[in-house]
Amino acid sequence: MSYESIDFRKKICEYIGTKRDLFGDGKTIYTITIENERKENVYIPIYMTEESKSDIVPPLPFIEFGLLYNSSIPHDIGASTRKHDSRIDVNIYWQKMDDIDQTDFGKAISDKICDLIRSNQCKILGQDTFINVSNTGRVFVERYGKQVVYHKNMEIRIIYYDRP
């Protein structure tokens, strides 16, 4: 048997997101859908940190999943079962938009992520795996030149047992 580390970020995207050709370039990306104050659907793309930290920063708003922490602890004497504890760093970036309250918009995105994960805690990754939003976030204000960017940081925790 081969033992491997875990990284469930893509699997979570597949479960909570919907694939869309968001930019009309033929490339599909997972998105979540929220309704803004004007009752319009807004599709928020989800990227892995490795994708969003490339040379070209994606257009705002977007969600970024990073692998924050991953441990593997033997759970029996022969270490045939290990308990994995993984943390995913969720960053939400957006800017001020006309007629939309930026506080409500950021909260709507994080609430949607919480709802999708908490409603499906034991289904997303299958048996022997539990997933939960362990930190619903804090907000930072960043500046890029004259542009103000709002950044909310959340954390997802995954507990997984591997068995031979």
Long-range contacts (C-beta under 8 A, 24 or more apart in sequence): 1-164, 3-72, 3-82, 3-162, 5-70, 5-72, 5-84, 6-70, 6-84, 6-86, 6-158, 6-160, 7-67, 7-70, 7-86, 8-86, 8-88, 8-125, 8-129, 8-131, 8-158, 8-160, 9-48, 9-65, 9-66, 9-67, 9-88, 10-48, 11-124, 11-125, 12-65, 12-88, 12-117, 12-124, 12-125, 12-131, 12-156, 13-46, 13-65, 15-116, 15-120, 15-123, 15-124, 16-113, 16-116, 16-117, 16-120, 16-124, 17-46, 23-59, 32-63, 32-109, 32-112, 32-113, 32-116, 33-112, 34-108, 34-109, 34-112, 35-108, 36-97, 36-100, 36-105, 36-108, 37-99, 37-100, 37-101, 37-104, 37-105, 38-99, 38-100, 44-92, 44-109, 49-89, 60-93, 60-94, 60-95, 60-149, 61-92, 61-93, 61-94, 61-95, 61-105, 61-109, 62-92, 62-93, 63-90, 63-91, 63-92, 63-93, 63-109, 63-113, 64-90, 64-91, 64-92, 64-93, 65-89, 65-90, 66-90, 66-91, 68-155, 75-161, 80-163, 80-164, 81-161, 81-162, 81-163, 81-164, 82-161, 82-162, 83-159, 83-160, 83-161, 84-158, 84-159, 84-160, 84-161, 84-162, 85-157, 85-158, 85-159, 86-157, 86-158, 86-159, 86-160, 87-134, 87-155, 87-156, 87-157, 87-158, 88-155, 88-156, 88-157, 88-158, 89-153, 89-154, 89-155, 90-137, 90-153, 90-154, 90-155, 90-156, 91-151, 91-152, 91-153, 91-154, 92-137, 92-151, 92-152, 92-153, 92-154, 93-149, 93-150, 93-151, 94-149, 94-150, 95-147, 95-148, 95-149, 95-150, 96-148, 96-150, 102-150, 106-139, 106-150, 106-152, 109-152, 110-136, 110-137, 110-152, 110-154, 113-154, 114-154, 117-156, 125-158, 125-160, 128-160, 128-161, 128-162, 128-163, 129-158, 129-159, 129-160, 129-161, 130-158, 130-159, 130-160, 131-156, 131-157, 131-158, 132-156, 132-157, 133-157
